[in-house]
Amino acid sequence: MLLPHGITITVKRIDQVHPTISGNKWFKLKYNLLEAQRLGYSQLLSFGGAYSNHIHALAHAANEYGFTSIGIIRGAELADKPLNSTLATAQGLGMQFEFITRSDYRLKHTPEYLAELQARYPYAYIIPEGGSNTLAVKGCEEILSEADRQDFDTVVCAVGTGGTFSGLINASHAKQKLLGFSALKGDFLTADVKEWADSTKQNWTLYSEEVFGGYGKFDDKLLTFIKIIQQQYDLPLEPIYTGKAMYRLLDLIEQGEVLPHSKILFIHTGGLQAFSP
């Protein structure tokens, strides 16, 4: 995209890096899969909501690389409802679901809950929600090529749990700016990014989702914007992550908060499967 003031946006379609394990999920799962194989686990277990890109990718990865899979899904009320396309696909690939209450789901990171879960599923390699851990960050450091580091002064991506953004920070050139647009309200992800990212790099900014109302919320304005981008640039986006990130980026440009002649690399992290016709 060529924009006013000589600003350009180039989109890196990592959503096309693998036919089924979409976008950043491939990079986040790569070293986790190798570690699960090395340790001799036969199952993969992780957490997500009903439209989780991570759960969708994990089911495909398990099916492709010889694991069985278990999804701990937020929302006990979903157990008796028809599965949406994301969960139906995962189930079709053999994923076993355990639907839990939202209050129990908030315990998913605690040592006590994880120990109880490991006891019930002793053959399962447990991966955090969104796939974000140190091995995921290591994988996401491979998203940027040397040419990306040299040719672009700004790198932009949507942020869910912070793993991908942290990997991009670690791999970035010190003179680059990193802009992350969170899909969630609040600044609590900043602490996670600081935990995983190189502390010597202060070249990043993480924006909270304060425009559309928070995670999973969108309106006709955003859907119209996504449709226009598709028509003008043949670029598919979705309203949970990439659509919001592109909207916020163009808004910053319009407000004059991006330097003239900036060369921006927008990382398309995937997630289209839940919104494809």
Secondary structure, 3 states (H helix, E strand, C coil): CECHHHCEEEEECHHHCCCCCCCHHHHHHHHHHHHHHHHCCCEEEEEECCCCHHHHHHHHHHHHHCCEEEEEEECHHHHHCCCCHHHHHHHHCCCEEEEECHHHHCCCCCHHHHHHHHHHCCCEEECCHHHCCHHHHHHHCCCCCHHHHHHCCEEEEEECCCHHHHHHHHHCCCCCEEEEEECCCCCCHHHHHHHHCCCCCCCEEEECCCCCCCCCCCCHHHHHHHHHHHHHHCCCCCCCCHHHHHHHHHHHHHCCCCCCCCEEEEECCCCHHHHCC
